Amino acid sequence: MKNKSTRLAFCGVIAALSTAVLFLTGVVPAATIALPALAGCFVIGVVAEIDVAHGFAVYGAVSVLSVLLVPDREAALIYLLFFGYYPALYAVLQRLQNKVLRYAVKLVIFNAAAVAETLLCVYLLGIPWSDQIPGGALVAVLLLVLANVVFVLYDFCMNGLILFYVRRIHPFVRKYMK
């Protein structure tokens, strides 16, 4: 996209779509994790069409809007702490040549976000520990291990989503955004 106003409009549309998806957490409360993950996937388009910096800018705009507008505060927090910036960060981390280092960094970021989200839900949002982690410390560790497995699958699927976007959606967007 050559025109600055076209880039700004595209970012605005993506931010609006992401915010609308996050707003749906008030309608479908069972999707507290799934809808923030879906909303974050829209950032893939911004990174592919414009650049990583605009992807982080869209993340920032949607984060502010979600904190102000989204009825499910936990979903807004999940978007803010991980799913919103991860597609843009994914593009940055893919530049690391060492695969082991790349996955180690991704896992550290994910685990930091998961622990921060749990602690903020308890201490900031006032959600009881028993609702966040039913059971003791062993259950918490088991849940974190399972969450890491799901994250590895999510990361693998992110690669597939990016390839799908580049092969199928990118030509369509390029055609209409010249």
N, CA, C and O of each residue as an XYZ file, in Angstrom:
712
protein
N       0.839     -1.167      0.000
C       0.000      0.000      0.000
C       0.884      1.229      0.000
O       1.701      1.426      0.899
N       0.714      2.029     -0.992
C       1.568      3.201     -1.138
C       1.015      4.410     -0.403
O       1.771      5.162      0.213
N      -0.260      4.599     -0.459
C      -0.897      5.784      0.076
C      -1.027      5.703      1.600
O      -1.482      4.693      2.138
N      -0.623      6.775      2.289
C      -0.703      6.790      3.752
C      -2.141      6.700      4.243
O      -2.414      6.035      5.243
N      -3.062      7.360      3.550
C      -4.458      7.310      3.986
C      -5.049      5.918      3.792
O      -5.903      5.503      4.575
N      -4.616      5.197      2.777
C      -5.075      3.820      2.576
C      -4.568      2.926      3.689
O      -5.306      2.084      4.202
N      -3.306      3.106      4.064
C      -2.754      2.318      5.171
C      -3.490      2.613      6.472
O      -3.803      1.697      7.233
N      -3.764      3.877      6.726
C      -4.470      4.265      7.946
C      -5.887      3.695      7.953
O      -6.354      3.199      8.978
N      -6.563      3.764      6.819
C      -7.921      3.220      6.735
C      -7.917      1.707      6.942
O      -8.780      1.170      7.636
N      -6.952      1.028      6.344
C      -6.849     -0.423      6.508
C      -6.628     -0.764      7.981
O      -7.273     -1.670      8.510
N      -5.732     -0.053      8.639
C      -5.484     -0.284     10.071
C      -6.743      0.000     10.891
O      -7.038     -0.719     11.846
N      -7.478      1.038     10.524
C      -8.714      1.364     11.232
C      -9.767      0.280     11.087
O     -10.459     -0.053     12.048
N      -9.887     -0.269      9.887
C     -10.853     -1.350      9.659
C     -10.461     -2.589     10.460
O     -11.309     -3.223     11.087
N      -9.185     -2.926     10.437
C      -8.715     -4.092     11.201
C      -8.923     -3.875     12.697
O      -9.335     -4.796     13.403
N      -8.645     -2.673     13.184
C      -8.859     -2.377     14.604
C     -10.341     -2.480     14.958
O     -10.693     -2.991     16.022
N     -11.201     -2.000     14.079
C     -12.643     -2.089     14.330
C     -13.114     -3.543     14.333
O     -13.919     -3.927     15.182
N     -12.624     -4.355     13.396
C     -12.995     -5.774     13.363
C     -12.527     -6.492     14.626
O     -13.273     -7.275     15.213
N     -11.301     -6.225     15.036
C     -10.769     -6.857     16.243
C     -11.580     -6.455     17.475
O     -11.891     -7.296     18.318
N     -11.917     -5.189     17.574
C     -12.704     -4.713     18.711
C     -14.097     -5.323     18.695
O     -14.627     -5.685     19.746
N     -14.695     -5.441     17.517
C     -16.021     -6.053     17.416
C     -15.988     -7.514     17.851
O     -16.897     -7.979     18.538
N     -14.955     -8.229     17.457
C     -14.826     -9.629     17.878
C     -14.655     -9.703     19.393
O     -15.264    -10.551     20.044
N     -13.841     -8.831     19.951
C     -13.671     -8.814     21.410
C     -14.968     -8.446     22.120
O     -15.252     -8.949     23.207
N     -15.743     -7.578     21.512
C     -17.018     -7.177     22.100
C     -17.982     -8.360     22.177
O     -18.858     -8.393     23.041
N     -17.823     -9.323     21.280
C     -18.684    -10.509     21.284
C     -18.493    -11.376     22.522
O     -19.312    -12.256     22.784
N     -17.428    -11.147     23.288
C     -17.243    -11.920     24.520
C     -18.353    -11.623     25.525
O     -18.596    -12.421     26.431
N     -19.019    -10.500     25.376
C     -20.168    -10.203     26.226
C     -21.385    -11.032     25.834
O     -22.262    -11.284     26.660
N     -21.439    -11.457     24.571
C     -22.548    -12.263     24.075
C     -22.268    -13.752     24.272
O     -23.168    -14.525     24.601
N     -21.005    -14.145     24.068
C     -20.601    -15.553     24.185
C     -19.535    -15.644     25.284
O     -18.343    -15.686     24.978
N     -19.943    -15.675     26.542
C     -18.967    -15.671     27.625
C     -18.057    -16.903     27.662
O     -16.979    -16.851     28.253
N     -18.469    -17.991     27.050
C     -17.638    -19.198     27.048
C     -16.418    -19.046     26.149
O     -15.510    -19.875     26.194
N     -16.387    -18.007     25.341
C     -15.289    -17.789     24.393
C     -14.295    -16.752     24.914
O     -13.756    -15.968     24.134
N     -14.053    -16.741     26.205
C     -13.162    -15.761     26.825
C     -11.741    -15.848     26.292
O     -11.035    -14.840     26.266
N     -11.310    -17.013     25.871
C      -9.963    -17.178     25.326
C      -9.992    -17.224     23.798
O      -9.112    -16.666     23.143
N     -10.992    -17.881     23.236
C     -11.046    -18.069     21.780
C     -11.237    -16.755     21.024
O     -10.584    -16.532     20.005
N     -12.112    -15.894     21.502
C     -12.355    -14.644     20.772
C     -11.167    -13.677     20.817
O     -10.889    -13.044     19.798
N     -10.455    -13.528     21.932
C      -9.233    -12.719     21.873
C      -8.187    -13.296     20.921
O      -7.465    -12.545     20.266
N      -8.103    -14.624     20.840
C      -7.167    -15.250     19.892
C      -7.579    -14.938     18.464
O      -6.732    -14.639     17.622
N      -8.876    -15.007     18.188
C      -9.375    -14.671     16.851
C      -9.157    -13.196     16.537
O      -8.760    -12.849     15.425
N      -9.414    -12.334     17.503
C      -9.221    -10.887     17.290
C      -7.761    -10.571     16.996
O      -7.466     -9.696     16.182
N      -6.861    -11.267     17.642
C      -5.440    -11.051     17.387
C      -5.020    -11.480     15.996
O      -4.068    -10.932     15.440
N      -5.713    -12.452     15.427
C      -5.348    -12.939     14.093
C      -5.531    -11.876     13.010
O      -4.898    -11.962     11.958
N      -6.374    -10.889     13.243
C      -6.546     -9.825     12.260
C      -5.264     -9.014     12.067
O      -5.055     -8.412     11.014
N      -4.415     -9.003     13.087
C      -3.149     -8.265     12.998
C      -2.243     -8.869     11.928
O      -1.374     -8.183     11.391
N      -2.442    -10.146     11.617
C      -1.661    -10.782     10.551
C      -1.787     -9.992      9.254
O      -0.796     -9.786      8.554
N      -2.985     -9.554      8.934
C      -3.213     -8.775      7.715
C      -2.444     -7.474      7.702
O      -1.898     -7.083      6.671
N      -2.396     -6.806      8.829
C      -1.673     -5.536      8.911
C      -0.180     -5.765      8.723
O       0.482     -5.017      8.004
N       0.347     -6.793      9.367
C       1.780     -7.093      9.240
C       2.108     -7.482      7.804
O       3.137     -7.065      7.270
N       1.247     -8.274      7.174
C       1.508     -8.723      5.800
C       1.348     -7.593      4.784
O       2.115     -7.514      3.825
N       0.385     -6.741      4.979
C       0.109     -5.690      3.996
C       0.955     -4.438      4.196
O       1.314     -3.771      3.226
N       1.276     -4.117      5.446
C       1.999     -2.867      5.706
C       3.344     -3.183      6.337
O       4.349     -3.274      5.631
N       3.383     -3.352      7.662
C       4.626     -3.722      8.341
C       4.344     -4.046      9.806
O       3.217     -3.909     10.282
N       5.376     -4.471     10.502
C       5.247     -4.885     11.899
C       4.885     -3.692     12.789
O       4.088     -3.831     13.717
N       5.459     -2.540     12.514
C       5.176     -1.365     13.346
C       3.692     -1.011     13.332
O       3.122     -0.678     14.371
N       3.073     -1.081     12.166
C       1.635     -0.814     12.086
C       0.845     -1.909     12.802
O      -0.212     -1.638     13.370
N       1.350     -3.146     12.777
C       0.702     -4.230     13.509
C       0.672     -3.945     15.005
O      -0.349     -4.144     15.662
N       1.801     -3.478     15.539
C       1.842     -3.123     16.960
C       0.963     -1.902     17.253
O       0.391     -1.797     18.337
N       0.855     -0.985     16.294
C      -0.012      0.180     16.484
C      -1.487     -0.237     16.551
O      -2.245      0.277     17.373
N      -1.882     -1.164     15.687
C      -3.254     -1.674     15.732
C      -3.495     -2.386     17.055
O      -4.554     -2.224     17.661
N      -2.525     -3.170     17.508
C      -2.631     -3.830     18.806
C      -2.862     -2.789     19.909
O      -3.723     -2.980     20.769
N      -2.105     -1.700     19.888
C      -2.259     -0.661     20.898
C      -3.637     -0.028     20.873
O      -4.250      0.183     21.920
N      -4.128      0.275     19.673
C      -5.451      0.888     19.547
C      -6.552     -0.055     20.032
O      -7.460      0.358     20.754
N      -6.466     -1.308     19.634
C      -7.483     -2.284     20.048
C      -7.392     -2.532     21.551
O      -8.417     -2.734     22.202
N      -6.199     -2.521     22.104
C      -6.046     -2.712     23.546
C      -6.752     -1.611     24.322
O      -7.467     -1.881     25.287
N      -6.552     -0.382     23.899
C      -7.218      0.744     24.576
C      -8.729      0.626     24.431
O      -9.467      0.786     25.403
N      -9.188      0.344     23.207
C     -10.629      0.210     22.984
C     -11.220     -0.958     23.767
O     -12.333     -0.860     24.282
N     -10.485     -2.054     23.859
C     -11.023     -3.218     24.566
C     -11.122     -2.958     26.071
O     -12.077     -3.390     26.716
N     -10.143     -2.260     26.622
C     -10.210     -1.943     28.051
C     -11.401     -1.027     28.335
O     -12.028     -1.133     29.388
N     -11.710     -0.138     27.406
C     -12.816      0.799     27.602
C     -14.185      0.209     27.268
O     -15.175      0.551     27.914
N     -14.255     -0.677     26.262
C     -15.550     -1.089     25.728
C     -15.968     -2.534     25.960
O     -17.160     -2.828     26.043
N     -15.012     -3.426     26.064
C     -15.340     -4.852     26.104
C     -15.933     -5.212     27.470
O     -15.339     -4.910     28.506
N     -17.108     -5.859     27.469
C     -17.747     -6.181     28.748
C     -17.023     -7.264     29.552
O     -17.087     -7.255     30.781
N     -16.341     -8.187     28.891
C     -15.613     -9.250     29.592
C     -14.181     -8.774     29.825
O     -13.347     -8.819     28.921
N     -13.909     -8.319     31.037
C     -12.594     -7.752     31.367
C     -11.476     -8.783     31.253
O     -10.353     -8.443     30.880
N     -11.775    -10.023     31.569
C     -10.749    -11.057     31.464
C     -10.345    -11.270     30.002
O      -9.166    -11.465     29.707
N     -11.313    -11.233     29.096
C     -11.000    -11.378     27.667
C     -10.156    -10.202     27.182
O      -9.217    -10.385     26.408
N     -10.491     -9.005     27.636
C      -9.688     -7.837     27.270
C      -8.264     -7.976     27.797
O      -7.304     -7.615     27.115
N      -8.135     -8.491     28.991
C      -6.816     -8.695     29.592
C      -6.018     -9.755     28.832
O      -4.817     -9.591     28.616
N      -6.673    -10.829     28.431
C      -6.005    -11.879     27.657
C      -5.513    -11.317     26.321
O      -4.406    -11.633     25.883
N      -6.331    -10.488     25.677
C      -5.913     -9.853     24.424
C      -4.723     -8.928     24.677
O      -3.740     -8.944     23.937
N      -4.828     -8.136     25.718
C      -3.800     -7.156     26.045
C      -2.462     -7.808     26.379
O      -1.411     -7.323     25.961
N      -2.501     -8.907     27.131
C      -1.259     -9.524     27.607
C      -0.622    -10.512     26.640
O       0.562    -10.820     26.775
N      -1.388    -11.025     25.656
C      -0.758    -11.991     24.756
C      -1.294    -11.983     23.331
O      -0.545    -11.687     22.399
N      -2.554    -12.297     23.140
C      -3.062    -12.563     21.796
C      -3.054    -11.347     20.881
O      -3.024    -11.502     19.660
N      -3.080    -10.166     21.428
C      -3.096     -8.976     20.592
C      -1.776     -8.697     19.905
O      -1.751     -8.357     18.722
N      -0.686     -8.835     20.626
C       0.614     -8.506     20.044
C       1.334     -9.708     19.456
O       2.298     -9.534     18.711
N       0.894    -10.923     19.770
C       1.663    -12.089     19.347
C       1.800    -12.228     17.826
O       2.886    -12.590     17.373
N       0.772    -11.966     17.007
C       0.990    -12.078     15.557
C       2.073    -11.128     15.029
O       2.819    -11.498     14.123
N       2.168     -9.937     15.569
C       3.238     -9.018     15.152
C       4.579     -9.477     15.712
O       5.597     -9.423     15.023
N       4.577     -9.922     16.949
C       5.802    -10.428     17.556
C       6.282    -11.692     16.844
O       7.486    -11.923     16.727
N       5.347    -12.503     16.371
C       5.684    -13.718     15.626
C       6.557    -13.370     14.423
O       7.536    -14.061     14.139
N       6.199    -12.299     13.721
C       6.987    -11.876     12.560
C       8.402    -11.479     12.968
O       9.360    -11.755     12.245
N       8.532    -10.842     14.108
C       9.852    -10.429     14.593
C      10.664    -11.651     15.023
O      11.846    -11.763     14.699
N      10.025    -12.565     15.754
C      10.741    -13.730     16.275
C      11.132    -14.714     15.178
O      12.093    -15.465     15.344
N      10.415    -14.725     14.076
C      10.761    -15.630     12.983
C      12.106    -15.271     12.360
O      12.689    -16.081     11.638
N      12.595    -14.090     12.627
C      13.901    -13.684     12.101
C      15.053    -14.363     12.835
O      16.178    -14.385     12.336
N      14.780    -14.915     14.013
C      15.825    -15.639     14.741
C      16.150    -16.930     13.995
O      15.261    -17.737     13.724
N      17.407    -17.119     13.671
C      17.816    -18.277     12.888
C      17.817    -19.569     13.710
O      17.493    -20.635     13.187
N      18.174    -19.478     14.973
C      18.259    -20.645     15.841
C      16.847    -21.034     16.306
O      16.213    -20.296     17.060
N      16.360    -22.203     15.850
C      15.001    -22.646     16.181
C      14.803    -22.863     17.670
O      13.755    -22.511     18.212
N      15.790    -23.434     18.334
C      15.679    -23.703     19.769
C      15.552    -22.388     20.532
O      14.709    -22.260     21.420
N      16.380    -21.424     20.188
C      16.303    -20.111     20.828
C      14.952    -19.452     20.552
O      14.340    -18.868     21.446
N      14.495    -19.554     19.295
C      13.215    -18.945     18.914
C      12.080    -19.519     19.756
O      11.275    -18.761     20.297
N      12.001    -20.847     19.876
C      10.928    -21.453     20.672
C      11.106    -21.198     22.159
O      10.118    -21.078     22.884
N      12.323    -21.114     22.622
C      12.554    -20.795     24.035
C      12.042    -19.387     24.352
O      11.396    -19.177     25.380
N      12.324    -18.441     23.487
C      11.849    -17.068     23.690
C      10.320    -17.020     23.637
O       9.684    -16.353     24.452
N       9.742    -17.730     22.677
C       8.280    -17.757     22.569
C       7.641    -18.353     23.825
O       6.643    -17.835     24.326
N       8.218    -19.434     24.326
C       7.663    -20.065     25.524
C       7.822    -19.190     26.762
O       6.932    -19.150     27.610
N       8.938    -18.495     26.871
C       9.122    -17.578     28.001
C       8.082    -16.454     27.946
O       7.489    -16.101     28.965
N       7.868    -15.903     26.767
C       6.884    -14.826     26.610
C       5.486    -15.333     26.940
O       4.729    -14.664     27.644
N       5.142    -16.516     26.432
C       3.819    -17.074     26.701
C       3.622    -17.336     28.195
O       2.590    -16.974     28.760
N       4.609    -17.963     28.831
C       4.470    -18.278     30.252
C       4.392    -17.019     31.108
O       3.631    -16.973     32.074
N       5.164    -16.008     30.766
C       5.084    -14.737     31.492
C       3.690    -14.128     31.344
O       3.128    -13.610     32.309
N       3.138    -14.191     30.141
C       1.799    -13.652     29.909
C       0.740    -14.457     30.657
O      -0.193    -13.882     31.216
N       0.878    -15.786     30.671
C      -0.103    -16.633     31.360
C      -0.095    -16.378     32.863
O      -1.153    -16.260     33.480
N       1.088    -16.293     33.448
C       1.186    -16.038     34.885
C       0.694    -14.624     35.211
O      -0.024    -14.423     36.191
N       1.086    -13.647     34.384
C       0.631    -12.273     34.617
C      -0.887    -12.170     34.501
O      -1.524    -11.469     35.287
N      -1.463    -12.861     33.530
C      -2.920    -12.814     33.354
C      -3.623    -13.395     34.569
O      -4.609    -12.830     35.042
N      -3.135    -14.501     35.074
C      -3.749    -15.127     36.249
C      -3.646    -14.210     37.472
O      -4.624    -14.010     38.192
N      -2.459    -13.662     37.694
C      -2.273    -12.786     38.854
C      -3.104    -11.504     38.741
O      -3.683    -11.052     39.729
N      -3.163    -10.924     37.555
C      -3.964     -9.708     37.371
C      -5.458     -9.988     37.510
O      -6.199     -9.153     38.029
N      -5.900    -11.150     37.053
C      -7.315    -11.499     37.238
C      -7.669    -11.603     38.715
O      -8.740    -11.173     39.141
N      -6.763    -12.175     39.482
C      -7.030    -12.346     40.909
C      -6.918    -11.022     41.651
O      -7.815    -10.665     42.416
N      -5.824    -10.288     41.435
C      -5.566     -9.099     42.245
C      -6.138     -7.804     41.669
O      -6.415     -6.870     42.422
N      -6.316     -7.732     40.372
C      -6.858     -6.508     39.767
C      -8.365     -6.626     39.539
O      -9.125     -5.721     39.885
N      -8.786     -7.736     38.962
C     -10.203     -7.914     38.650
C     -10.995     -8.537     39.786
O     -12.225     -8.522     39.770
N     -10.296     -9.086     40.775
C     -10.973     -9.648     41.937
C     -11.613    -11.007     41.703
O     -12.520    -11.393     42.439
N     -11.159    -11.738     40.693
C     -11.677    -13.084     40.445
C     -10.998    -14.023     41.443
O      -9.770    -14.037     41.526
N     -11.761    -14.798     42.191
C     -11.156    -15.670     43.222
C     -10.214    -16.716     42.621
O     -10.397    -17.161     41.488
N      -9.199    -17.099     43.407
C      -8.250    -18.132     42.982
C      -8.975    -19.397     42.573
O      -8.595    -20.051     41.601
N     -10.030    -19.747     43.320
C     -10.733    -21.001     43.040
C     -11.387    -20.995     41.660
O     -11.576    -22.053     41.061
N     -11.733    -19.807     41.151
C     -12.277    -19.714     39.789
C     -11.168    -19.752     38.751
O     -11.369    -20.277     37.656
N     -10.003    -19.207     39.076
C      -8.877    -19.188     38.150
C      -8.198    -20.542     38.079
O      -7.945    -21.063     36.992
N      -7.901    -21.111     39.242
C      -7.185    -22.386     39.304
C      -7.885    -23.264     40.340
O      -7.598    -23.171     41.533
N      -8.803    -24.117     39.879
C      -9.454    -25.011     40.846
C      -8.483    -26.100     41.288
O      -7.965    -26.841     40.453
N      -8.236    -26.203     42.564
C      -7.287    -27.195     43.076
C      -6.065    -26.512     43.647
O      -6.055    -25.295     43.834
N      -5.052    -27.280     43.921
C      -3.848    -26.746     44.542
C      -2.766    -26.403     43.549
O      -3.021    -26.204     42.361
N      -1.546    -26.337     44.064
C      -0.385    -25.962     43.257
C      -0.090    -26.990     42.174
O       0.355    -26.632     41.083
N      -0.334    -28.258     42.464
C      -0.093    -29.307     41.470
C      -1.007    -29.120     40.262
O      -0.581    -29.294     39.120
N      -2.244    -28.771     40.517
C      -3.192    -28.520     39.421
C      -2.751    -27.294     38.625
O      -2.856    -27.284     37.398
N      -2.261    -26.267     39.305
C      -1.791    -25.063     38.615
C      -0.630    -25.390     37.683
O      -0.590    -24.907     36.551
N       0.306    -26.200     38.145
C       1.450    -26.592     37.315
C       0.971    -27.429     36.127
O       1.429    -27.229     35.001
N       0.061    -28.355     36.374
C      -0.485    -29.179     35.295
C      -1.197    -28.325     34.250
O      -1.036    -28.546     33.049
N      -1.981    -27.351     34.705
C      -2.670    -26.450     33.775
C      -1.673    -25.627     32.954
O      -1.890    -25.390     31.766
N      -0.598    -25.200     33.581
C       0.415    -24.438     32.855
C       1.120    -25.311     31.813
O       1.415    -24.844     30.713
N       1.387    -26.551     32.146
C       1.999    -27.472     31.183
C       1.050    -27.701     30.003
O       1.474    -27.672     28.848
N      -0.228    -27.926     30.296
C      -1.211    -28.110     29.226
C      -1.364    -26.846     28.388
O      -1.523    -26.919     27.169
N      -1.315    -25.702     29.035
C      -1.395    -24.436     28.302
C      -0.199    -24.283     27.359
O      -0.339    -23.744     26.261
N       0.972    -24.753     27.782
C       2.153    -24.702     26.917
C       1.980    -25.602     25.700
O       2.400    -25.240     24.601
N       1.376    -26.755     25.878
C       1.103    -27.646     24.742
C       0.146    -26.963     23.758
O       0.354    -27.000     22.545
N      -0.892    -26.346     24.298
C      -1.844    -25.638     23.447
C      -1.162    -24.459     22.754
O      -1.454    -24.176     21.592
N      -0.271    -23.778     23.442
C       0.451    -22.675     22.822
C       1.311    -23.149     21.653
O       1.359    -22.483     20.618
N       1.986    -24.277     21.797
C       2.808    -24.805     20.702
C       1.918    -25.106     19.488
O       2.301    -24.836     18.349
N       0.735    -25.663     19.741
C      -0.214    -25.892     18.642
C      -0.679    -24.573     18.034
O      -0.784    -24.455     16.813
N      -0.954    -23.589     18.872
C      -1.361    -22.262     18.392
C      -0.261    -21.642     17.536
O      -0.542    -21.050     16.494
N       0.975    -21.774     17.966
C       2.101    -21.231     17.215
C       2.225    -21.922     15.855
O       2.478    -21.270     14.842
N       2.047    -23.226     15.841
C       2.082    -23.981     14.585
C       0.952    -23.526     13.663
O       1.156    -23.347     12.463
N      -0.232    -23.340     14.229
C      -1.378    -22.878     13.438
C      -1.186    -21.441     12.950
O      -1.682    -21.079     11.884
N      -0.479    -20.632     13.713
C      -0.200    -19.254     13.292
C       0.569    -19.263     11.980
O       0.290    -18.459     11.091
N       1.532    -20.162     11.852
C       2.284    -20.286     10.615
C       1.355    -20.644      9.456
O       1.471    -20.077      8.370
N       0.437    -21.578      9.682
C      -0.531    -21.950      8.650
C      -1.456    -20.802      8.288
O      -1.778    -20.614      7.115
N      -1.888    -20.033      9.275
C      -2.738    -18.873      9.005
C      -2.010    -17.820      8.171
O      -2.593    -17.212      7.273
N      -0.754    -17.617      8.474
C       0.035    -16.647      7.709
C       0.195    -17.114      6.271
O       0.049    -16.320      5.342
N       0.490    -18.379      6.079
C       0.602    -18.908      4.717
C      -0.725    -18.800      3.975
O      -0.749    -18.440      2.798
N      -1.836    -19.111      4.656
C      -3.155    -18.969      4.050
C      -3.409    -17.523      3.642
O      -3.891    -17.257      2.541
N      -3.085    -16.594      4.532
C      -3.300    -15.185      4.230
C      -2.486    -14.767      3.007
O      -3.011    -14.134      2.091
N      -1.209    -15.122      2.996
C      -0.330    -14.698      1.905
C      -0.779    -15.304      0.570
O      -0.734    -14.626     -0.456
N      -1.204    -16.546      0.570
C      -1.577    -17.214     -0.679
C      -2.976    -16.885     -1.153
O      -3.196    -16.753     -2.358
N      -3.937    -16.746     -0.239
C      -5.337    -16.602     -0.634
C      -5.900    -15.192     -0.473
O      -6.603    -14.702     -1.357
N      -5.604    -14.552      0.623
C      -6.244    -13.266      0.920
C      -5.420    -12.100      0.418
O      -5.982    -11.116     -0.062
N      -4.103    -12.184      0.515
C      -3.226    -11.098      0.100
C      -3.465    -10.648     -1.352
O      -3.562     -9.444     -1.589
N      -3.563    -11.557     -2.325
C      -3.817    -11.088     -3.695
C      -5.136    -10.318     -3.826
O      -5.227     -9.344     -4.574
N      -6.145    -10.765     -3.094
C      -7.436    -10.081     -3.121
C      -7.335     -8.679     -2.520
O      -7.863     -7.717     -3.078
N      -6.657     -8.574     -1.389
C      -6.511     -7.274     -0.719
C      -5.662     -6.335     -1.580
O      -6.004     -5.163     -1.738
N      -4.568     -6.840     -2.130
C      -3.691     -6.025     -2.980
C      -4.441     -5.470     -4.186
O      -4.235     -4.326     -4.592
N      -5.309     -6.294     -4.745
C      -6.072     -5.891     -5.932
C      -6.970     -4.674     -5.622
O      -7.092     -3.765     -6.443
N      -7.582     -4.669     -4.455
C      -8.511     -3.600     -4.126
C      -7.901     -2.451     -3.341
O      -8.556     -1.427     -3.148
N      -6.669     -2.595     -2.886
C      -6.063     -1.548     -2.064
C      -4.966     -0.772     -2.780
O      -4.181     -0.083     -2.127
N      -4.892     -0.863     -4.078
C      -3.830     -0.154     -4.812
C      -3.980      1.317     -4.749
O      -3.166      2.045     -5.317
